[in-house]
Amino acid sequence: MEAKLEGVFDEWESLNKEYDEYQETHKNYLKSVDNMCKLQAVCVKSTGHHRYRMGQISQSLESFKSLSTEEKAKVSQLKENIKTRYERLKEMESVLPRKNGLYLKVILGNVSVNLMNKDDRLKYKEEYENFKCIVTVIILILSFLDIIVSYRVLDSILHFLQVWYYCTLTIRESILVINGSRMKGWWRINHFITTVQAGVLIVWPDGLMYDLFRKQFMVYACYTSILQFLQFSYQQGCLYRLRALGERYNMDITIEGFHSWMWKGLTFLLPFLYFGYIFQLYNAYTLYKLSDHPQCIEWQVLWSAAIFFVLFLGNTLTTSRVIHQKIKEKLSDIKQKIP
């Protein structure tokens, strides 16, 4: 018994030595964190200072009109250097603390969502991609069941899932943007609008108007889920290849639309995308006609029509603009090659 008790005290003494070492390590850790915070503040201030100074230099360059050929060449080179410097500052900013945008401030307040470690940022991005894939498959299964079975409780589960999914996407995407992802413009707005559309469907009461539109919406939800899954699968491979070639940024993510970087590998998806956009227009038309129905008293009908039309318009114009730009670039390259 005494031997066993002695062994316990020896264990405690050994643990005390380890604890003393740990305390020293923890002190060093706190000092390092304090130094890192000070360095971060200096870097953030320096970045703002450089941007301001480069802005002033750019404005000064625009004020010079009558220049010699040699001076024009120098100005052109300086502008190119400024552009390169801006790109470099963007890369440096991606690992610095950034203030939350208005949307994240409303939801999270001023809590920092910056991921300082490169591996953590990439891991978060991968989790975002996996989240999209898993929920898209669940929505696909539910919408397919809703086509086969007419049951309002099942419909409500699908609508609640869509609201939760798109709300979560907008938050995750905002965090990704803070950490260096370059998703912007219409494709971010698209998810906010889709969240509103899903919310309108939740509060749409059961009745004739809902029944008349229900099956069409379920077919639309099923089709878009299949399309999103196809896009996700092919974009993952395309992005991986482009990152390996150094043509895309590591934090670039899959999207539900069409970007210029997809031109070489994913143009076969364009007909399916445009069919989805036409489906949105058809939904808007159907709902608009239903709003004129003598028995229509639900405000959700006309609101849904307007939302689907906005989605059709935004998706079609944005994708068409990308195609137009790429065709212009191709024609320009061809003209340059012709002697």
C-alpha positions in Angstrom: 0.0 0.0 0.0 2.8 2.4 0.9 4.6 1.6 -2.3 1.5 2.5 -4.3 1.0 5.7 -2.4 4.7 6.6 -3.0 4.1 6.0 -6.7 1.2 8.5 -6.7 3.4 11.2 -5.0 6.1 10.6 -7.6 3.6 11.0 -10.4 2.5 14.3 -8.8 6.1 15.5 -8.6 6.7 14.6 -12.3 3.5 16.4 -13.3 4.7 19.5 -11.3 7.8 19.7 -13.4 5.8 19.4 -16.6 3.5 22.1 -15.3 6.4 24.5 -14.6 7.6 23.9 -18.2 4.1 24.5 -19.5 3.7 27.7 -17.5 6.9 29.0 -19.2 5.6 28.0 -22.6 2.2 29.7 -21.9 4.0 32.9 -21.0 5.9 32.8 -24.2 2.7 32.2 -26.1 1.0 35.2 -24.5 4.0 37.4 -25.4 3.9 36.1 -29.0 0.1 36.8 -29.2 0.7 40.3 -27.9 3.5 40.9 -30.4 1.4 39.5 -33.2 -1.5 41.9 -32.4 0.9 44.8 -32.4 2.4 43.8 -35.7 -1.1 43.3 -37.2 -2.0 46.8 -36.2 1.2 48.2 -37.8 0.6 46.2 -41.0 -3.1 47.3 -41.3 -2.0 50.9 -40.8 0.8 50.6 -43.4 -1.5 49.0 -45.9 -4.0 51.9 -45.6 -1.0 54.4 -45.9 0.3 52.7 -49.1 -3.2 52.7 -50.7 -3.7 56.3 -49.9 -0.2 57.3 -51.3 -0.7 55.2 -54.4 -4.1 56.8 -55.0 -2.5 60.3 -54.8 0.3 59.2 -57.2 -2.3 57.8 -59.7 -4.3 61.1 -59.5 -1.1 63.1 -60.2 -0.3 61.0 -63.2 -3.8 61.7 -64.7 -3.2 65.4 -64.5 -0.3 65.3 -67.0 -1.5 65.7 -70.5 1.2 66.9 -72.9 4.0 64.3 -72.6 6.8 63.2 -74.8 7.0 59.6 -76.1 9.7 58.8 -73.5 7.6 60.3 -70.7 4.5 58.4 -71.8 6.5 55.1 -71.6 7.6 56.0 -68.1 4.1 56.9 -67.0 2.8 53.6 -68.5 5.4 51.6 -66.7 4.6 53.4 -63.4 0.9 52.7 -63.8 1.7 49.0 -64.4 3.9 49.0 -61.3 1.1 50.6 -59.2 -1.4 47.9 -60.5 1.1 45.2 -59.5 1.5 46.7 -56.1 -2.2 46.8 -55.6 -2.4 43.1 -56.4 0.4 42.4 -53.9 -1.3 44.5 -51.2 -4.5 42.4 -51.8 -2.5 39.2 -51.1 -0.9 40.7 -48.0 -4.3 41.9 -46.7 -5.8 38.4 -47.0 -3.9 37.4 -43.8 -4.6 40.6 -41.9 -7.6 41.3 -39.7 -10.5 42.9 -41.6 -13.6 44.6 -40.3 -16.9 42.7 -40.7 -19.2 44.0 -43.4 -22.7 45.3 -42.6 -24.3 41.9 -43.0 -21.9 40.1 -40.6 -22.1 43.1 -38.2 -25.8 42.7 -37.9 -25.5 38.9 -37.3 -22.3 38.6 -35.4 -21.5 42.1 -34.2 -17.8 43.1 -34.3 -16.6 39.6 -33.5 -13.5 38.9 -35.6 -14.0 36.1 -38.2 -10.5 36.3 -39.6 -8.7 33.0 -39.9 -5.0 33.9 -39.5 -3.7 30.5 -40.5 -3.6 29.5 -44.2 -4.4 25.9 -43.5 -7.5 27.0 -41.4 -8.7 29.2 -44.2 -8.4 26.4 -46.7 -10.1 23.9 -44.3 -13.0 26.3 -43.8 -13.3 26.7 -47.6 -13.4 22.9 -48.0 -16.0 22.6 -45.3 -18.1 25.2 -47.1 -17.9 23.2 -50.4 -18.8 19.9 -48.6 -21.7 21.6 -46.9 -23.1 22.8 -50.2 -22.7 19.4 -51.8 -24.4 17.5 -48.9 -27.4 19.9 -48.5 -27.9 20.1 -52.3 -28.2 16.3 -52.4 -30.7 16.4 -49.5 -32.8 19.1 -51.2 -32.7 17.0 -54.4 -34.1 13.9 -52.6 -36.8 15.9 -50.8 -37.9 17.8 -53.9 -38.1 14.4 -55.8 -40.2 12.9 -53.0 -42.5 16.0 -53.2 -43.0 15.4 -56.9 -44.2 11.9 -56.2 -46.1 12.5 -52.9 -48.3 15.5 -52.2 -47.9 16.1 -48.5 -47.8 19.7 -47.0 -45.6 18.7 -44.1 -43.0 17.3 -46.5 -43.3 20.6 -48.5 -42.7 22.6 -45.3 -39.6 20.6 -44.4 -38.2 21.4 -47.9 -39.0 25.1 -47.6 -37.5 25.4 -44.1 -34.4 23.6 -45.3 -34.0 26.0 -48.2 -34.3 29.0 -45.9 -31.8 27.6 -43.5 -29.5 26.5 -46.3 -29.4 29.9 -48.1 -29.2 31.9 -44.9 -26.2 29.8 -43.8 -24.6 30.1 -47.3 -24.8 33.9 -47.1 -23.1 33.9 -43.7 -20.4 31.4 -44.7 -19.7 33.3 -48.0 -19.4 36.6 -46.1 -16.8 34.9 -43.8 -15.0 33.5 -46.8 -14.9 37.0 -48.4 -13.4 38.4 -45.2 -10.7 35.6 -45.4 -9.8 36.3 -49.0 -12.3 34.6 -51.3 -13.2 36.7 -54.3 -16.9 35.9 -54.7 -18.7 39.1 -55.4 -21.4 40.9 -57.4 -24.5 39.2 -58.6 -23.7 35.7 -57.4 -23.7 36.8 -53.8 -26.8 38.9 -54.2 -28.5 35.9 -55.8 -28.3 33.9 -52.5 -29.8 36.8 -50.5 -32.7 37.0 -53.0 -33.2 33.2 -53.0 -33.4 33.3 -49.2 -36.2 35.8 -49.4 -38.0 33.6 -52.0 -37.7 30.5 -49.8 -39.0 32.6 -46.9 -42.1 33.7 -48.9 -42.8 30.0 -49.8 -42.8 29.1 -46.0 -45.5 31.6 -45.2 -47.6 30.8 -48.3 -50.8 29.3 -46.8 -52.3 26.1 -48.1 -55.0 26.6 -50.7 -55.8 26.5 -54.4 -53.0 28.9 -55.5 -50.4 26.9 -53.7 -51.7 23.6 -55.1 -51.7 25.0 -58.7 -48.0 26.1 -58.4 -46.7 23.4 -56.1 -45.7 20.7 -58.6 -44.1 23.1 -61.0 -41.9 24.5 -58.1 -40.9 21.0 -57.0 -39.8 20.1 -60.5 -37.9 23.4 -60.6 -36.2 22.7 -57.2 -35.3 19.2 -58.4 -33.8 20.4 -61.6 -31.8 23.2 -60.0 -30.4 20.8 -57.4 -29.2 18.4 -60.1 -27.7 21.4 -62.0 -26.0 22.7 -58.8 -24.6 19.2 -58.1 -23.2 19.0 -61.7 -21.7 22.4 -61.4 -20.1 21.6 -58.1 -18.6 18.3 -59.4 -17.1 19.8 -62.5 -16.0 23.2 -61.0 -14.1 21.4 -58.3 -12.0 19.6 -60.9 -11.6 22.7 -63.0 -10.5 24.9 -60.0 -8.1 22.2 -58.9 -6.4 22.2 -62.4 -6.3 26.0 -62.6 -4.8 26.3 -59.1 -2.2 23.8 -60.0 -1.3 25.9 -63.0 -1.2 29.1 -60.9 -4.1 30.6 -62.8 -6.6 30.7 -59.9 -6.4 31.9 -56.3 -6.4 29.2 -53.6 -9.5 30.7 -51.9 -11.7 30.7 -55.0 -14.9 28.7 -54.5 -17.5 27.0 -56.6 -20.5 29.1 -57.5 -24.0 28.5 -58.9 -23.4 30.6 -62.0 -20.8 31.1 -64.7 -17.4 32.9 -64.4 -14.8 33.6 -67.0 -12.4 30.9 -65.6 -15.0 28.3 -66.5 -14.8 29.0 -70.3 -12.3 26.3 -71.2 -13.7 23.4 -69.3 -17.3 24.1 -68.5 -19.0 25.6 -71.5 -21.0 22.4 -72.0 -23.1 23.4 -68.9 -24.3 26.7 -70.5 -27.4 25.2 -72.2 -28.4 23.6 -68.9 -27.8 26.9 -67.1 -29.9 28.9 -69.6 -32.7 26.3 -69.4 -32.7 26.9 -65.6 -33.0 30.6 -66.2 -35.9 30.1 -68.6 -37.5 27.9 -66.0 -37.3 30.9 -63.6 -39.0 33.1 -66.2 -41.6 30.5 -66.7 -42.2 30.4 -62.9 -42.5 34.2 -62.9 -45.0 34.0 -65.8 -47.1 31.2 -64.1 -47.3 33.1 -60.8 -48.1 36.4 -62.5 -51.1 34.6 -64.3 -52.1 33.1 -61.0 -52.2 36.5 -59.3 -55.0 37.4 -61.8 -57.0 34.4 -60.8 -60.4 35.3 -59.3 -59.7 33.2 -56.2 -56.2 34.6 -55.6 -56.0 36.5 -52.3 -52.4 35.6 -51.2 -49.8 38.3 -51.5 -47.1 35.6 -51.8 -48.2 34.9 -55.4 -47.2 38.3 -56.9 -44.1 38.6 -54.6 -42.9 35.2 -55.8 -43.5 36.2 -59.4 -41.4 39.3 -59.0 -38.6 37.4 -57.2 -38.4 34.7 -59.9 -38.3 37.4 -62.6 -35.4 39.3 -60.8 -33.5 36.0 -60.5 -34.1 35.3 -64.2 -33.0 38.8 -65.2 -29.9 38.8 -63.0 -28.7 35.3 -63.9 -29.2 35.8 -67.6 -27.6 39.2 -67.9 -24.6 38.2 -65.7 -23.9 35.0 -67.6 -24.4 36.6 -71.0 -22.0 39.4 -70.1 -19.3 36.9 -69.2 -19.9 35.1 -72.5 -19.8 38.4 -74.4 -16.5 39.4 -72.8 -14.9 36.0 -73.6 -16.0 36.1 -77.2 -14.6 39.7 -77.5 -11.3 38.4 -76.0 -11.2 35.5 -78.5 -11.9 37.7 -81.5 -9.2 40.2 -80.3 -6.7 37.3 -80.0 -7.5 36.1 -83.5 -7.1 39.6 -84.9 -3.7 40.0 -83.3 -2.6 36.6 -84.8 -3.6 37.6 -88.3 -0.6 39.3 -90.0 
